Amino acid sequence: MRDGAAVYRFGGEEFVILLPKSSLRIARHFAESLRKLLEKLTLKDKRTAETIKNISASFGVAEFIKGDSLSSLIARADDHLYQAKRLGRNRVLPI
């Protein structure tokens, strides 16, 4: 990824994308762009040859606040992620 951005696997189907020196607005825009790109993908399962369409992704976005620890930053993003999932998935929060 460019501009120092980094992606880490955080759980089974969860990832953390760190965007250094980016505002919450820029991070939300990045997440929404990524969500739209994923939505357009069509994949083929190599084991079953089944076509997979309509891929959805939910994103929780948080901005580093002075005094944050990595844990508190991720917890805030995680709260937004689960709120997005409760609201019907395939969205970016906060709006």
MOPAC internal coordinates of N, CA, C and O (Angstrom, degrees):
PM7 1SCF
backbone

  N    0.0000 0     0.00 0     0.00 0    0    0    0
  C    1.4472 1     0.00 0     0.00 0    1    0    0
  C    1.5226 1   108.45 1     0.00 0    2    1    0
  O    1.2310 1   120.76 1   -23.58 1    3    2    1
  N    1.3075 1   116.15 1   156.42 1    3    2    1
  C    1.4642 1   118.83 1  -176.91 1    5    3    2
  C    1.5218 1   112.42 1   -94.77 1    6    5    3
  O    1.2310 1   121.91 1    -6.32 1    7    6    5
  N    1.3088 1   113.95 1   173.68 1    7    6    5
  C    1.4651 1   123.16 1   176.69 1    9    7    6
  C    1.5242 1   113.39 1    55.23 1   10    9    7
  O    1.2310 1   120.17 1  -149.42 1   11   10    9
  N    1.3209 1   117.29 1    30.58 1   11   10    9
  C    1.4539 1   120.78 1   176.59 1   13   11   10
  C    1.5206 1   114.64 1    80.96 1   14   13   11
  O    1.2310 1   120.12 1  -177.08 1   15   14   13
  N    1.3203 1   117.37 1     2.92 1   15   14   13
  C    1.4661 1   120.55 1   179.39 1   17   15   14
  C    1.5304 1   109.05 1   -66.50 1   18   17   15
  O    1.2310 1   121.16 1   -31.96 1   19   18   17
  N    1.3304 1   115.39 1   148.04 1   19   18   17
  C    1.4610 1   120.55 1  -179.30 1   21   19   18
  C    1.5255 1   109.27 1  -140.39 1   22   21   19
  O    1.2310 1   120.91 1   -32.96 1   23   22   21
  N    1.3350 1   115.86 1   147.04 1   23   22   21
  C    1.4658 1   121.90 1   179.80 1   25   23   22
  C    1.5231 1   108.21 1  -118.91 1   26   25   23
  O    1.2310 1   120.85 1   -44.86 1   27   26   25
  N    1.3308 1   115.97 1   135.14 1   27   26   25
  C    1.4581 1   122.29 1   179.49 1   29   27   26
  C    1.5201 1   109.18 1  -132.07 1   30   29   27
  O    1.2310 1   120.85 1   -42.67 1   31   30   29
  N    1.3217 1   115.99 1   137.33 1   31   30   29
  C    1.4629 1   119.63 1   172.71 1   33   31   30
  C    1.5221 1   107.03 1   -75.30 1   34   33   31
  O    1.2310 1   120.77 1   -51.66 1   35   34   33
  N    1.3292 1   116.14 1   128.34 1   35   34   33
  C    1.4582 1   121.17 1  -174.34 1   37   35   34
  C    1.5183 1   112.28 1  -109.74 1   38   37   35
  O    1.2310 1   120.75 1   158.12 1   39   38   37
  N    1.2910 1   116.18 1   -21.88 1   39   38   37
  C    1.4610 1   121.62 1  -179.08 1   41   39   38
  C    1.5122 1   107.64 1  -166.21 1   42   41   39
  O    1.2310 1   120.51 1    11.95 1   43   42   41
  N    1.3052 1   116.64 1  -168.05 1   43   42   41
  C    1.4594 1   120.66 1  -178.21 1   45   43   42
  C    1.5158 1   113.50 1   -51.01 1   46   45   43
  O    1.2310 1   120.61 1   122.17 1   47   46   45
  N    1.3279 1   116.44 1   -57.83 1   47   46   45
  C    1.4651 1   120.97 1  -179.23 1   49   47   46
  C    1.5188 1   111.21 1  -121.25 1   50   49   47
  O    1.2310 1   120.25 1  -159.43 1   51   50   49
  N    1.3108 1   117.12 1    20.57 1   51   50   49
  C    1.4586 1   120.90 1  -178.29 1   53   51   50
  C    1.5236 1   110.23 1  -115.91 1   54   53   51
  O    1.2310 1   121.89 1   -37.79 1   55   54   53
  N    1.3288 1   113.99 1   142.21 1   55   54   53
  C    1.4559 1   121.73 1   179.86 1   57   55   54
  C    1.5152 1   109.01 1  -132.76 1   58   57   55
  O    1.2310 1   120.79 1   -27.34 1   59   58   57
  N    1.3189 1   116.09 1   152.66 1   59   58   57
  C    1.4600 1   122.88 1   173.17 1   61   59   58
  C    1.5203 1   106.50 1  -112.06 1   62   61   59
  O    1.2310 1   120.80 1   -50.12 1   63   62   61
  N    1.3105 1   116.07 1   129.88 1   63   62   61
  C    1.4713 1   121.65 1   174.19 1   65   63   62
  C    1.5182 1   106.14 1  -115.88 1   66   65   63
  O    1.2310 1   120.70 1   -62.74 1   67   66   65
  N    1.3216 1   116.27 1   117.26 1   67   66   65
  C    1.4620 1   121.39 1   178.09 1   69   67   66
  C    1.5223 1   108.94 1   -97.85 1   70   69   67
  O    1.2310 1   121.04 1   -52.67 1   71   70   69
  N    1.3103 1   115.61 1   127.33 1   71   70   69
  C    1.4635 1   122.14 1   179.10 1   73   71   70
  C    1.5269 1   108.12 1  -118.53 1   74   73   71
  O    1.2310 1   120.14 1   -91.43 1   75   74   73
  N    1.3337 1   117.34 1    88.57 1   75   74   73
  C    1.4649 1   120.08 1  -177.40 1   77   75   74
  C    1.5231 1   112.04 1   -60.45 1   78   77   75
  O    1.2310 1   121.49 1   -35.89 1   79   78   77
  N    1.3112 1   114.75 1   144.11 1   79   78   77
  C    1.4664 1   121.65 1   175.57 1   81   79   78
  C    1.5209 1   112.56 1    59.06 1   82   81   79
  O    1.2310 1   120.25 1  -147.50 1   83   82   81
  N    1.3253 1   117.12 1    32.50 1   83   82   81
  C    1.4628 1   121.75 1   177.91 1   85   83   82
  C    1.5237 1   109.32 1  -118.31 1   86   85   83
  O    1.2310 1   121.11 1   -39.52 1   87   86   85
  N    1.3204 1   115.49 1   140.48 1   87   86   85
  C    1.4610 1   120.20 1   178.05 1   89   87   86
  C    1.5254 1   109.79 1   -76.85 1   90   89   87
  O    1.2310 1   121.03 1   -11.51 1   91   90   89
  N    1.3162 1   115.64 1   168.49 1   91   90   89
  C    1.4647 1   120.93 1   176.39 1   93   91   90
  C    1.5259 1   110.05 1   -59.85 1   94   93   91
  O    1.2310 1   120.20 1   139.64 1   95   94   93
  N    1.3285 1   117.23 1   -40.36 1   95   94   93
  C    1.4697 1   121.74 1   179.55 1   97   95   94
  C    1.5235 1   110.89 1   -60.21 1   98   97   95
  O    1.2310 1   119.98 1   134.81 1   99   98   97
  N    1.3123 1   117.65 1   -45.19 1   99   98   97
  C    1.4693 1   121.51 1   179.72 1  101   99   98
  C    1.5218 1   110.48 1   -66.72 1  102  101   99
  O    1.2310 1   120.22 1   138.22 1  103  102  101
  N    1.3209 1   117.19 1   -41.78 1  103  102  101
  C    1.4676 1   121.06 1   179.67 1  105  103  102
  C    1.5283 1   110.73 1   -64.07 1  106  105  103
  O    1.2310 1   120.03 1   138.63 1  107  106  105
  N    1.3270 1   117.55 1   -41.37 1  107  106  105
  C    1.4795 1   120.52 1   177.10 1  109  107  106
  C    1.5255 1   110.34 1   -62.68 1  110  109  107
  O    1.2310 1   120.68 1   136.83 1  111  110  109
  N    1.3263 1   116.31 1   -43.17 1  111  110  109
  C    1.4623 1   120.42 1   179.57 1  113  111  110
  C    1.5240 1   110.23 1   -62.69 1  114  113  111
  O    1.2310 1   120.26 1   137.24 1  115  114  113
  N    1.3250 1   117.10 1   -42.76 1  115  114  113
  C    1.4610 1   121.51 1   177.74 1  117  115  114
  C    1.5278 1   110.33 1   -60.19 1  118  117  115
  O    1.2310 1   120.49 1   132.61 1  119  118  117
  N    1.3397 1   116.67 1   -47.39 1  119  118  117
  C    1.4600 1   121.18 1  -179.23 1  121  119  118
  C    1.5264 1   111.38 1   -62.96 1  122  121  119
  O    1.2310 1   120.25 1   139.07 1  123  122  121
  N    1.3244 1   117.14 1   -40.93 1  123  122  121
  C    1.4701 1   120.45 1   179.35 1  125  123  122
  C    1.5248 1   110.53 1   -66.08 1  126  125  123
  O    1.2310 1   119.92 1   140.24 1  127  126  125
  N    1.3182 1   117.75 1   -39.76 1  127  126  125
  C    1.4719 1   120.95 1   177.05 1  129  127  126
  C    1.5189 1   110.77 1   -62.96 1  130  129  127
  O    1.2310 1   120.53 1   136.68 1  131  130  129
  N    1.3172 1   116.60 1   -43.32 1  131  130  129
  C    1.4611 1   121.20 1   178.54 1  133  131  130
  C    1.5282 1   110.85 1   -64.54 1  134  133  131
  O    1.2310 1   120.50 1   138.25 1  135  134  133
  N    1.3285 1   116.65 1   -41.75 1  135  134  133
  C    1.4633 1   121.26 1   178.41 1  137  135  134
  C    1.5303 1   110.95 1   -59.54 1  138  137  135
  O    1.2310 1   120.59 1   136.04 1  139  138  137
  N    1.3252 1   116.47 1   -43.96 1  139  138  137
  C    1.4715 1   120.75 1   179.74 1  141  139  138
  C    1.5277 1   111.54 1   -66.42 1  142  141  139
  O    1.2310 1   120.05 1   141.88 1  143  142  141
  N    1.3373 1   117.51 1   -38.12 1  143  142  141
  C    1.4693 1   120.44 1   177.28 1  145  143  142
  C    1.5261 1   110.85 1   -64.07 1  146  145  143
  O    1.2310 1   120.13 1   136.41 1  147  146  145
  N    1.3158 1   117.36 1   -43.59 1  147  146  145
  C    1.4669 1   121.32 1   179.18 1  149  147  146
  C    1.5217 1   111.32 1   -63.77 1  150  149  147
  O    1.2310 1   120.67 1   142.40 1  151  150  149
  N    1.3102 1   116.33 1   -37.60 1  151  150  149
  C    1.4616 1   122.21 1  -179.46 1  153  151  150
  C    1.5298 1   111.70 1   -61.53 1  154  153  151
  O    1.2310 1   120.48 1   150.05 1  155  154  153
  N    1.3200 1   116.70 1   -29.95 1  155  154  153
  C    1.4692 1   121.57 1  -178.03 1  157  155  154
  C    1.5276 1   113.53 1   -84.81 1  158  157  155
  O    1.2310 1   120.29 1   167.68 1  159  158  157
  N    1.3342 1   117.04 1   -12.32 1  159  158  157
  C    1.4627 1   120.62 1  -176.87 1  161  159  158
  C    1.5245 1   112.47 1   -69.29 1  162  161  159
  O    1.2310 1   121.43 1   -33.61 1  163  162  161
  N    1.3097 1   114.88 1   146.39 1  163  162  161
  C    1.4552 1   122.41 1   168.38 1  165  163  162
  C    1.5213 1   105.82 1  -127.05 1  166  165  163
  O    1.2310 1   120.49 1   -55.46 1  167  166  165
  N    1.3181 1   116.66 1   124.54 1  167  166  165
  C    1.4558 1   122.20 1  -177.84 1  169  167  166
  C    1.5166 1   110.20 1  -117.73 1  170  169  167
  O    1.2310 1   121.36 1   -19.12 1  171  170  169
  N    1.3285 1   115.01 1   160.88 1  171  170  169
  C    1.4597 1   119.95 1   177.14 1  173  171  170
  C    1.5227 1   108.22 1  -122.26 1  174  173  171
  O    1.2310 1   120.70 1   -54.12 1  175  174  173
  N    1.3271 1   116.27 1   125.88 1  175  174  173
  C    1.4582 1   122.25 1   177.48 1  177  175  174
  C    1.5251 1   107.87 1   -72.30 1  178  177  175
  O    1.2310 1   120.00 1   -61.85 1  179  178  177
  N    1.3299 1   117.61 1   118.15 1  179  178  177
  C    1.4694 1   121.53 1  -176.76 1  181  179  178
  C    1.5235 1   112.70 1   -65.35 1  182  181  179
  O    1.2310 1   120.40 1   151.13 1  183  182  181
  N    1.3237 1   116.84 1   -28.87 1  183  182  181
  C    1.4693 1   119.67 1  -178.38 1  185  183  182
  C    1.5239 1   112.37 1   -77.16 1  186  185  183
  O    1.2310 1   120.51 1   140.66 1  187  186  185
  N    1.3284 1   116.64 1   -39.34 1  187  186  185
  C    1.4699 1   119.71 1  -173.65 1  189  187  186
  C    1.5193 1   113.04 1  -110.48 1  190  189  187
  O    1.2310 1   119.99 1   169.36 1  191  190  189
  N    1.3237 1   117.63 1   -10.64 1  191  190  189
  C    1.4623 1   123.99 1  -175.56 1  193  191  190
  C    1.5292 1   111.85 1    66.09 1  194  193  191
  O    1.2310 1   120.79 1  -168.05 1  195  194  193
  N    1.3205 1   116.10 1    11.95 1  195  194  193
  C    1.4586 1   121.01 1   178.83 1  197  195  194
  C    1.5299 1   109.71 1   -73.92 1  198  197  195
  O    1.2310 1   120.57 1   -41.38 1  199  198  197
  N    1.3314 1   116.52 1   138.62 1  199  198  197
  C    1.4539 1   121.85 1   176.32 1  201  199  198
  C    1.5235 1   108.37 1   -85.88 1  202  201  199
  O    1.2310 1   121.36 1   -47.52 1  203  202  201
  N    1.3227 1   115.00 1   132.48 1  203  202  201
  C    1.4554 1   121.17 1  -179.40 1  205  203  202
  C    1.5229 1   107.74 1  -111.14 1  206  205  203
  O    1.2310 1   121.16 1   -62.43 1  207  206  205
  N    1.3268 1   115.39 1   117.57 1  207  206  205
  C    1.4718 1   121.28 1   179.59 1  209  207  206
  C    1.5183 1   108.78 1  -118.92 1  210  209  207
  O    1.2310 1   121.44 1    -4.45 1  211  210  209
  N    1.3024 1   114.85 1   175.55 1  211  210  209
  C    1.4638 1   121.43 1   174.67 1  213  211  210
  C    1.5274 1   112.61 1    54.78 1  214  213  211
  O    1.2310 1   120.87 1  -127.99 1  215  214  213
  N    1.3143 1   115.95 1    52.01 1  215  214  213
  C    1.4567 1   120.81 1   177.12 1  217  215  214
  C    1.5234 1   107.90 1   -73.96 1  218  217  215
  O    1.2310 1   120.82 1   -48.59 1  219  218  217
  N    1.3021 1   116.05 1   131.41 1  219  218  217
  C    1.4587 1   119.46 1   179.50 1  221  219  218
  C    1.5262 1   108.93 1  -118.26 1  222  221  219
  O    1.2310 1   121.51 1   -23.14 1  223  222  221
  N    1.3219 1   114.71 1   156.86 1  223  222  221
  C    1.4646 1   120.46 1   178.32 1  225  223  222
  C    1.5179 1   108.45 1  -148.36 1  226  225  223
  O    1.2310 1   121.25 1   -41.22 1  227  226  225
  N    1.3087 1   115.21 1   138.78 1  227  226  225
  C    1.4594 1   121.25 1   175.31 1  229  227  226
  C    1.5181 1   108.09 1  -111.03 1  230  229  227
  O    1.2310 1   120.98 1   -35.03 1  231  230  229
  N    1.3314 1   115.73 1   144.97 1  231  230  229
  C    1.4520 1   121.26 1  -177.39 1  233  231  230
  C    1.5173 1   110.16 1  -130.98 1  234  233  231
  O    1.2310 1   120.96 1   -44.23 1  235  234  233
  N    1.3087 1   115.78 1   135.77 1  235  234  233
  C    1.4530 1   122.18 1   169.62 1  237  235  234
  C    1.5171 1   106.97 1  -111.19 1  238  237  235
  O    1.2310 1   120.41 1   -53.30 1  239  238  237
  N    1.3196 1   116.82 1   126.70 1  239  238  237
  C    1.4606 1   121.83 1  -174.45 1  241  239  238
  C    1.5302 1   109.30 1  -117.30 1  242  241  239
  O    1.2310 1   120.74 1   -41.06 1  243  242  241
  N    1.3131 1   116.19 1   138.94 1  243  242  241
  C    1.4676 1   121.41 1   177.02 1  245  243  242
  C    1.5218 1   108.95 1  -143.82 1  246  245  243
  O    1.2310 1   121.43 1   -30.16 1  247  246  245
  N    1.3211 1   114.87 1   149.84 1  247  246  245
  C    1.4638 1   121.57 1   178.20 1  249  247  246
  C    1.5206 1   109.15 1  -109.16 1  250  249  247
  O    1.2310 1   120.78 1   -40.34 1  251  250  249
  N    1.3151 1   116.11 1   139.66 1  251  250  249
  C    1.4613 1   121.56 1   177.42 1  253  251  250
  C    1.5230 1   109.56 1   -61.56 1  254  253  251
  O    1.2310 1   120.98 1   -50.29 1  255  254  253
  N    1.3145 1   115.73 1   129.71 1  255  254  253
  C    1.4598 1   122.66 1   176.61 1  257  255  254
  C    1.5237 1   107.25 1  -114.12 1  258  257  255
  O    1.2310 1   120.47 1   -41.00 1  259  258  257
  N    1.3166 1   116.70 1   139.00 1  259  258  257
  C    1.4654 1   120.46 1  -179.86 1  261  259  258
  C    1.5264 1   109.46 1   -49.26 1  262  261  259
  O    1.2310 1   120.90 1   -50.55 1  263  262  261
  N    1.3126 1   115.88 1   129.45 1  263  262  261
  C    1.4543 1   121.31 1  -178.79 1  265  263  262
  C    1.5262 1   112.88 1    97.35 1  266  265  263
  O    1.2310 1   120.32 1   169.40 1  267  266  265
  N    1.3447 1   116.99 1   -10.60 1  267  266  265
  C    1.4654 1   120.41 1   177.76 1  269  267  266
  C    1.5158 1   111.02 1   -64.19 1  270  269  267
  O    1.2310 1   121.15 1   -32.97 1  271  270  269
  N    1.3088 1   115.40 1   147.03 1  271  270  269
  C    1.4577 1   121.25 1   165.16 1  273  271  270
  C    1.5199 1   105.59 1  -100.50 1  274  273  271
  O    1.2310 1   120.62 1   -12.20 1  275  274  273
  N    1.3014 1   116.41 1   167.80 1  275  274  273
  C    1.4613 1   119.12 1   176.35 1  277  275  274
  C    1.5308 1   109.55 1   -59.46 1  278  277  275
  O    1.2310 1   120.63 1   140.58 1  279  278  277
  N    1.3188 1   116.39 1   -39.42 1  279  278  277
  C    1.4692 1   121.25 1  -179.77 1  281  279  278
  C    1.5214 1   111.93 1   -62.79 1  282  281  279
  O    1.2310 1   119.83 1   136.74 1  283  282  281
  N    1.3304 1   117.94 1   -43.26 1  283  282  281
  C    1.4685 1   120.02 1  -178.69 1  285  283  282
  C    1.5225 1   111.24 1   -69.57 1  286  285  283
  O    1.2310 1   120.43 1   143.42 1  287  286  285
  N    1.3188 1   116.79 1   -36.58 1  287  286  285
  C    1.4664 1   120.71 1   177.23 1  289  287  286
  C    1.5268 1   110.18 1   -63.83 1  290  289  287
  O    1.2310 1   120.24 1   131.73 1  291  290  289
  N    1.3079 1   117.14 1   -48.27 1  291  290  289
  C    1.4648 1   121.25 1  -179.91 1  293  291  290
  C    1.5307 1   110.76 1   -66.09 1  294  293  291
  O    1.2310 1   119.99 1   142.76 1  295  294  293
  N    1.3123 1   117.63 1   -37.24 1  295  294  293
  C    1.4695 1   120.51 1   178.61 1  297  295  294
  C    1.5280 1   110.73 1   -62.03 1  298  297  295
  O    1.2310 1   119.74 1   139.00 1  299  298  297
  N    1.3262 1   118.10 1   -41.00 1  299  298  297
  C    1.4650 1   121.93 1   178.27 1  301  299  298
  C    1.5250 1   110.88 1   -64.55 1  302  301  299
  O    1.2310 1   120.63 1   135.58 1  303  302  301
  N    1.3261 1   116.40 1   -44.42 1  303  302  301
  C    1.4612 1   120.23 1   177.59 1  305  303  302
  C    1.5286 1   110.35 1   -63.71 1  306  305  303
  O    1.2310 1   120.47 1   139.37 1  307  306  305
  N    1.3193 1   116.70 1   -40.63 1  307  306  305
  C    1.4608 1   121.89 1   179.67 1  309  307  306
  C    1.5311 1   111.16 1   -63.68 1  310  309  307
  O    1.2310 1   120.31 1   139.83 1  311  310  309
  N    1.3280 1   117.01 1   -40.17 1  311  310  309
  C    1.4685 1   120.53 1   176.33 1  313  311  310
  C    1.5264 1   110.52 1   -59.67 1  314  313  311
  O    1.2310 1   120.50 1   136.77 1  315  314  313
  N    1.3318 1   116.65 1   -43.23 1  315  314  313
  C    1.4685 1   120.42 1   178.19 1  317  315  314
  C    1.5241 1   111.18 1   -65.11 1  318  317  315
  O    1.2310 1   120.60 1   141.03 1  319  318  317
  N    1.3228 1   116.46 1   -38.97 1  319  318  317
  C    1.4652 1   120.67 1   178.80 1  321  319  318
  C    1.5210 1   110.78 1   -60.38 1  322  321  319
  O    1.2310 1   120.33 1   131.77 1  323  322  321
  N    1.3201 1   116.98 1   -48.23 1  323  322  321
  C    1.4640 1   119.29 1  -178.04 1  325  323  322
  C    1.5204 1   112.10 1   -69.89 1  326  325  323
  O    1.2310 1   120.14 1   150.88 1  327  326  325
  N    1.3151 1   117.34 1   -29.12 1  327  326  325
  C    1.4641 1   120.35 1   173.65 1  329  327  326
  C    1.5350 1   109.45 1   -66.36 1  330  329  327
  O    1.2310 1   120.30 1   138.18 1  331  330  329
  N    1.3314 1   117.04 1   -41.82 1  331  330  329
  C    1.4690 1   120.98 1   177.20 1  333  331  330
  C    1.5216 1   110.99 1   -60.44 1  334  333  331
  O    1.2310 1   120.67 1   138.76 1  335  334  333
  N    1.3165 1   116.33 1   -41.24 1  335  334  333
  C    1.4673 1   120.21 1   178.76 1  337  335  334
  C    1.5224 1   111.17 1   -65.72 1  338  337  335
  O    1.2310 1   120.00 1   138.72 1  339  338  337
  N    1.3301 1   117.60 1   -41.28 1  339  338  337
  C    1.4702 1   121.14 1   179.15 1  341  339  338
  C    1.5261 1   111.87 1   -65.00 1  342  341  339
  O    1.2310 1   120.50 1   149.49 1  343  342  341
  N    1.3249 1   116.65 1   -30.51 1  343  342  341
  C    1.4614 1   120.93 1  -178.61 1  345  343  342
  C    1.5261 1   113.21 1   -83.43 1  346  345  343
  O    1.2310 1   119.93 1  -175.78 1  347  346  345
  N    1.3213 1   117.74 1     4.22 1  347  346  345
  C    1.4570 1   119.78 1   175.59 1  349  347  346
  C    1.5090 1   115.50 1   119.05 1  350  349  347
  O    1.2310 1   119.75 1  -174.74 1  351  350  349
  N    1.3034 1   118.08 1     5.26 1  351  350  349
  C    1.4667 1   122.78 1   175.90 1  353  351  350
  C    1.5271 1   113.10 1    68.31 1  354  353  351
  O    1.2310 1   121.76 1    -3.20 1  355  354  353
  N    1.3416 1   114.23 1   176.80 1  355  354  353
  C    1.4544 1   123.51 1   177.92 1  357  355  354
  C    1.5250 1   112.19 1    53.29 1  358  357  355
  O    1.2310 1   121.12 1  -127.41 1  359  358  357
  N    1.3353 1   115.47 1    52.59 1  359  358  357
  C    1.4543 1   120.69 1   179.68 1  361  359  358
  C    1.5237 1   110.49 1  -153.19 1  362  361  359
  O    1.2310 1   121.51 1   -11.71 1  363  362  361
  N    1.3162 1   114.72 1   168.29 1  363  362  361
  C    1.4677 1   122.13 1   178.50 1  365  363  362
  C    1.5273 1   107.33 1  -116.72 1  366  365  363
  O    1.2310 1   120.84 1   -50.09 1  367  366  365
  N    1.3300 1   116.00 1   129.91 1  367  366  365
  C    1.4693 1   120.40 1   176.12 1  369  367  366
  C    1.5215 1   109.52 1  -131.46 1  370  369  367
  O    1.2310 1   119.03 1   -32.23 1  371  370  369
  N    1.3025 1   119.46 1   147.77 1  371  370  369
  C    1.4506 1   126.29 1     1.37 1  373  371  370
  C    1.5242 1   111.19 1   -74.24 1  374  373  371
  O    1.2310 1   121.64 1   -20.42 1  375  374  373
  N    1.3104 1   114.47 1   159.58 1  375  374  373
  C    1.4748 1   120.67 1  -178.69 1  377  375  374
  C    1.5083 1   108.45 1   -78.25 1  378  377  375
  O    1.2310 1   120.10 1   180.00 1  379  378  377

